[in-house]
Amino acid sequence: MMNPFPVGNPGRALGLSLVAAVLALSLPAARSADLNGAWRLDQPKEWGVTLHTYMVLHQKGGLTEGGIYPNGSGSIPIHGAHMDGADLVFTMDWGWNFRVRPEGANLHVVINYGADNTQEGTAVPVTEAVMWAPAAIPPPVVRTLPDNGLARTPPMGWNSWNHFAEQVDDATVRAAADAMVSSGMAAAGYTFINIDDTWEAGRDAQGNVVPNRKFPDMKALADYVHAKGLKLGIYSSPGPVTCGGYEGSFGHEEQDAKTYAAWGIDYLKYDWCSAGRIYGKEELRAIYQRMGDALEHCGRPIVYSLCEYGMGDVWTWAPAVSGNLWRTSDDISDNWKSMDNIGFSQGKLAPYAGPGHWNDPDMLEVGNGGMSPAEYRTHFSLWCMLAAPLMAGNDLRLMSDDTREILTNGEVIAIDQDSLGHEATRAYAKDGVEVWTKPLHDGTVAVGVFNRSHQAQAAAFSWAEAGIPVRAIGVRDLWRHEDLPASDGFKASVPAHGCVILKVTLVGVVK
Ligand code: GLA
């Protein structure tokens, strides 16, 4: 089954004002059998965790408005509510279709998430307090934390979310570690095996976070991954629940950091999610500082990955909370439009990247099936030009030759991992062709020629037009693995959605 919640959570980015507005629409729990008020639908999982989706409905003068709070997300407004016999039907932004009707004091609910994915159940009335508890814990005073010394080049590894979503377990993670080595990816520089959301169960009597049945022994799993020469990453949220609705670190930051250290965790992705129900954007930095501080004192080096979708100019303050990387966008999807939108809008963030601290345009979709090999080559090349973290998001056990060849192209990976740590910027654009350039530590320049248009383009430009006012004495094509004749510029046809990545050696100023 596909996880019903793998897509981006646009609602979580909404501010407290919208939350307050929606709450103002809700009524107390005691009510007659109508649809008004706040409702909770439980979703029990076979690994012993029950998730909750909340609905807030407000009926007035024949109209129904409201919001859905799927798991750890913020409010997603509903649309098109109308009666169909005794049922109220409506939809919401993620394309989910709802059919609800009173059933005694409860609501009978059918949610259709898309093809072959329907949930039917009973939603019980709840009060706002149940939805929104707990109250905020006052954020710490903002200060500058020390650099943790990690991630001098963009982190490389694998993350479970893009392919497996909630279907990740101990066996999946061990298999990913095995495949990381046997496929040659470890040799190409990939190190981290990162467990994303849905590993959590809850807390024990002492408040220690406990994994659910999918992960019987986290320490043993870390030992297994370490024995392969790899590192293990984990995921949490500063809110009470994660984006998937699982246990978050709210109020347990230090304790959780110590637990991760005791298990042997090497990387934490910390996802804002339900923290947005409690804190405003102006508190982002302080809240991320709280976990940065906890990691600094947990007794183990842990790479700190901030995931708050680029809110509050995170790139300006993330290094000051000991952040090694920070998401700059909402979630990527496995299609050209999503990748193109995110990847080509990163240029203005280049000044913020450097050794130890990286812009993160989200994890890779290479090999997940929604793009052509040419498009995946463009996706991978662009991420390398951007000095982005390279987190493969595919099933490493079942890679096609194309996928393996893309993910392990050492010449392109070297652009990503260049020790100077510069991020490419757009130097030239014409007819859908964009040229991005990135200076490298040895004085050469990486030049990415990308065709964003839907047809092949005859691209032709001089190095000077691409902002390189010097003569090229060596040009190497990093996908064809071939040296090209020295030239004053580039001239070639680039296929639709394709790219050419060059390493250009320069001398003198062009007259
Ligand atoms: C958010 C993040 C994703 C993933 C999911 C897990 O949407 O942006 O990368 O971690 O949560 O629920």
Residues whose N, C-alpha, C, O or C-beta is under 5 A from the ligand:
A	BS01	GLA	V7 G8 N9 W161 D196 D197 C243 G244 D331
